[in-house]
Amino acid sequence: MSEKRLFLKIIKVVFLVLIFYMAVYFENALGNRLYILVAIFTTYIGIGLLRSFMSHDSKLLSWSFLIDIALVYLLEHNSRFIINYFFHSFYIVILLEVSLTLKRDKSLVISVISVGVSLVKYVALISYKSNLANLSQLAFFLMLNTLILFIANFAQYNKEEKEKKDLLYGELLKTHKKLREYSARVEELAVIEERNRIARDIHDTLGHNMTALIMQMEMSSHIMDDETEKAKELIESAKLTARQGLVSIRKVVETLRGEEKGMDSIKELVNEFCHASGVKGSLEVTGKPVRIDTDTGITLYRVIQESLTNSVRHGNATNINVELTYTSEKISFVITDNGIGTKTLKEGYGLKGMKERVQSLKGEVEFKSHNGFIVTGWIPVK
């Protein structure tokens, strides 16, 4: 029990003992009647003290107040007066304590019962002697109890609303904390995703140019002694490819800023790669190309770029065909080559990057090895 509640209990007991002493003195109670009154009052005080150890949600707590009402009625019943106003004041104490202890619905029920029992003596008084004074006492006591009931009920309502607001505020604080944690996690994932995207762009761009450059250098080294002029042409072409590699790095930055990759960029990609690597390539477009958003354009561009690079680097292909099909709902792509393919398909960084790009746009991509290597898939049109 807290110090504050203990202090209130002591004040209550002292007050009740004082009122009981005045009631007994007013009664001039002696003998057995005094013993009965003291026994009833002691039981009343004892139940009040035991109530401190009961749970607020316990049914026993409600029953303890009903017993209090019965004990107060017994005190009045054993009085030599029809109404002993000192004993009668105990009903008011019960009303106040009920309002501070029980929940509003239970408190209201027990308070009404208490007021109803307290009126029994007034009904008896009016039956014994019906006059204006007794009727005025009944009306005054009834108004006093009604006022106490109203004030107590209003105070409990405010208390419960405050508890609800405190509970809601606590839940809002927890939700806010979770939202902050979630926001931090989303930000962290966004940073990781952007880092992976940059890594893919650098891999796709540099890998594409470096593959063409290596092939040109290897071809020039093979024919250096026999075809000097042709070797010089290849070296010049390699220089051009290296310069284009530097330009491509700049384009990576532009791409990350949202540069659009339309059909013209794809045609230029296929033509430049075939010219630089010496392979034969074709681009077939079915349907009417539609204007697409930046992410879709970049993804389609990178898929074709990585497929061209892989066909030469890993498949030693000499012929590559790119087929694009446009509809109002999606863009389908099929990239095939005549390379050596692979018996065991193992997704490296390039293929994983392709899959991540396409799946991030809710599309699908599939890799097959049959008379070369085949990349098929689709990307929804936004």
Steps between C-alpha positions, in 0.01 A plus 500: 500500500635846411561762770223719355239223514613402851461861614146515353409173673615638835301821446191293410528278808553799733201680347273194526605432861422861587156485332426165667594640841266798447221265384537278808517805726187638334335161542616473860543131414572269793521127569438243227390761243838674538683171452295422188568844351875473576513150347323614181719812472819299557399257224431798272846646569667159456344442158614847395858417599489159324380673185848651458635155416232414241546527124318787327343255254396253768132419550582474871571874501147577380351259753698668780316828435166322499592355842591854613150619403344213692713574809406868497133401472549272804653791693189707426271206574651462848468871570228614741413779257324455168790692336836551665657761273853409611451140388320623189806700393684168450302457176667813363842358594411182309395704192831689498713189551311302233556778244874501575544124497273330245455549128222732391240236408541299824529818705170632366313177582629478858446874556135471394458202735655703782267796439201265481584332832563836667149618404338211691535685831354820351201306370457358852529850648233641267276200569540564872447874475415661171568875511675764295820484707548128442415534130756782474764280663426222251518741206824658627668162562388371160633814325827475692550136399404573140753784488771274641409231246518752215832649610655158566379364165633806317835475680527131411415574137781757481737257670419219257532733200838615626610138540382427144689801369813397691469147361445632147793738539720212614392291201567795269849536646566129442364525145710809436808318624423203273445736206833666564671162515319392183594826326864453597489142370339610171764770462772244564350262243467786252869579541591133448273477195650816351849367568416176320348694214815708457709183515284342228524808279878512532526126438272511196665805344865419565452129437342574162780732388783299648380183324504676163839657578659167599371330187643776282839482671509120473408509132767763427766297683416191292531674163773749590769316301291395200254786458664811634251746353203301632667485843546878495131544421410276793728696730341826389162340556617392848598859576155609395345232721713616796383858444145376481561325832578835660190648343300204633615572855356848462184346365471288814472818701245636254308174520488517879359850465215362290619518140244335271598193295268481200501300179768723342737424787439124462566513122818697562606246766460200269670670203797628702553166672490302173739747337745496792496122560473385140196279557187500289191630670141587425219683674139407420213706642137384493214726594506874547764624745326699774637767726617333820621627835866548577544190719347271236713650224820467700419142600427393140819670383714329767349156434587525130843643578589226747364229265718627212805510726442150639445353152848604392686475829371160615335347193750603228197579284534640148134573441253662742134573442289735716118484470272752669120477507296800614139477623287735704572297814861384474826489306623147426862430408688201358879513453656195331854422384685218324760464772617188684240541773552318828422158641464628855329837532655699780374851559789738543491866593378605155205258481403571862511871426274448199251301706500755783434786259209324325342365819517843665258616229268198556623332182652161429819378333620146418832357379537191281785326321392334174707530180654805659368715782147643525373783721120541506271712712264794523459830680158657570431833332423789732 
